[in-house]
């Protein structure tokens, strides 16, 4: 399975789940959920680390392929995994 197809396969159910979560608790409610326990802090820290690691890969690869990485960086900082997934879906070099 190529990267683009995998990203689309992940994006569709993840988008539905995210939309449902935002509908039920709001964007800030998703963040707020993690602040009430050390377990929530750990999950949130893990997600931040994973997104930063994605950006460490995404920025050099985008530049190498002549693409502007900054829209994907902003999306990642605001919406997490959506940034790298959109990058992979729109990548026409692989």
C-alpha positions in Angstrom: 0.0 0.0 0.0 1.5 3.3 -0.9 1.8 6.3 1.4 -1.0 8.3 -0.2 -3.6 5.4 -0.1 -2.6 4.7 3.6 -3.1 8.4 4.5 -6.5 8.5 2.8 -7.5 5.2 4.6 -6.5 6.7 7.9 -7.9 10.2 7.3 -11.5 9.2 6.6 -12.3 7.3 9.9 -10.1 9.7 11.9 -12.0 12.7 10.4 -15.3 11.1 11.4 -14.1 10.4 14.9 -12.7 13.9 15.3 -15.9 15.5 14.0 -17.9 13.4 16.5 -15.6 14.4 19.4 -15.7 18.1 18.5 -19.5 17.9 18.1 -19.9 16.3 21.6 -17.3 18.3 23.6 -16.0 21.1 21.4 -12.4 21.6 20.4 -11.3 22.9 23.8 -13.2 20.0 25.4 -10.8 17.6 23.7 -7.8 19.4 25.2 -9.5 19.8 28.6 -10.2 16.1 28.9 -6.4 15.5 29.3 -5.7 17.9 32.1 -7.5 16.1 34.9 -5.1 13.2 35.6 -1.5 12.2 35.1 -2.7 9.6 32.7 -4.2 12.3 30.5 -1.0 14.4 30.8 1.0 11.4 29.6 -1.3 10.8 26.6 -1.2 14.5 25.7 2.6 14.6 26.0 2.9 11.5 23.9 0.7 13.1 21.1 2.8 16.3 21.2 6.0 14.3 20.9 4.6 12.2 18.0 3.5 15.3 16.1 6.9 17.0 16.7 8.6 13.9 15.4 6.4 14.0 12.3 7.3 17.6 11.7 11.0 16.7 12.0 10.4 14.4 9.0 7.9 16.5 7.2 9.8 19.8 7.0 13.0 18.5 5.4 11.1 16.2 3.0 8.8 18.9 1.8 11.8 21.2 1.2 13.6 18.5 -0.6 10.6 18.0 -2.9 10.2 21.7 -3.5 7.0 22.0 -1.4 6.2 24.7 1.2 6.1 22.8 4.6 4.6 25.7 6.6 0.9 25.1 5.9 1.3 21.5 7.1 3.2 22.7 10.1 0.4 25.1 11.1 -2.2 22.4 10.5 -0.2 20.0 12.7 0.2 22.5 15.5 -3.6 23.3 15.5 -5.1 19.9 14.5 -2.4 17.3 15.2 -2.3 14.3 12.8 -4.3 16.1 10.2 -1.2 18.0 9.1 1.0 15.0 8.2 -2.0 13.2 6.7 -2.8 16.1 4.4 0.9 16.3 3.4 0.9 12.7 2.4 -2.4 12.9 0.5 -1.2 15.9 -1.5 2.3 14.5 -2.1 2.6 13.8 -5.8 6.3 12.9 -5.8 5.9 9.4 -4.3 
